[in-house]
Amino acid sequence: MTGLDFILTPIYLLFIYVLAYIVRSRIDSHLDYKKFFLWALTLRIVGAIATGLIYQYYYNGGDTFTFYQGTKVIWQAFTESPQAAFTIIFEEAGVYIPETVKYTQNIWTFRDPGTFMIVRLASFIGFFCFNTYLTISVIFATFSFFGVWKLYTLFVRLYPHLYRELAIAILFMPSVVFWGSGLFKDTVTFASLAWLTYSVYKVFIERKDILTNVITGSACAFLIINIKIYILLSFLPPLLFWILLHYKEQINSPFLRRTIAPLIIISSITISFFLIQQLGEEFEKYAASNVFDSAASMQRWHSYLARNDQGSGYNLGIQSGSPQEILSTIPAAINVTLFRPYLWEVRNPFMLLTALESLFILFLTIKAFFKTGFFSFFRTVFRDPFILFNMSFALIFAFAVGFSTYNFGALARYKIPCLPFFVAGLYLIIDSAKNKQKPSNA
């Protein structure tokens, strides 16, 4: 970061807040959740700035500046030849062409399509702000906020009386704010996932503004596929199940609803498997036939590192890497994602913040079981298609990242897509239990 960052960023912040006030003024004044709009935006902007400062002055570098290094090369190309800069942004990652090779050979992330996608986006934004790091980060944070706000409005539309609890789950989870605001892959993918969820609801369930939301949802899916496709692979089965179950609930005949339920389950699994296979053909690393081999290889390497790391590493005890052994780690992988690190595993101040957040999630989970009862907890989940969608996606994703990550620091970033869905799901379950306990009016 340079002095130009601190000169330009306040100017762009002024434009962002003017835009925010215009958008906020269009929210109905009688809606209680309107008051969280500016608070949530401000927290994300603060998170983006704090991330940059911490990575520069505490870590002395890191992923966010690796992305920025690529934007500086493209900015240099832009000052010398705008055509060359736009060619780099739109050319295929890892393919060197004569016109731009003198630039792309200096971009460290050029060979990794997912990482280079962030460089493309940041570079394009950089054209409009003299490629200043803080301004780019603040714009990333603003994009993140509007995506997450869309997700929040969806939840509040369905459960308006829980607007405070849902704000905690979706807008104010500390790790989601911190890691989902700066110049990171996670900022773009989580905001895209949030916006995609909203668009799917509008198209398939509410059936309003279909064209706008098809375009928006497609753009978000494109970003996720090209940055972290495994997020979409975890998301598709619960999403399809939610949509199909929603339509099942619209059937008036109880007999027909019960009859069609097995067909919905089979259809969801079949369609999900087909989509995953199709995506796998385009991205061979994620093909279903390679999932176990890739996962086992990663976990063996990560376990080795964890055994030799006295800091923030962990392992799940993988030995052979067989599919059966991997499946046996599901509870431990979910546990490490949602409830660890424990307080006694803390090794630095940032781990302490993650541990306190994990402790809160553990407390909320125990409270949900206590309020509903063990078996009623699961009955509540399976009775409500939207709760089932939230919890199934959160658990599938928690297993995926918990199994394939070896370090609590990295896991704190990778797990943010599932946390809002899981915590929101818990609040919905607790609310369901409260409603059951209310005496009916005579």
Order of alpha helices (4+ residues) and beta strands (2+ residues): alpha-alpha-alpha-alpha-alpha-alpha-alpha-alpha-alpha-alpha-alpha-alpha-alpha-alpha-alpha-alpha-alpha-alpha-alpha-alpha-alpha
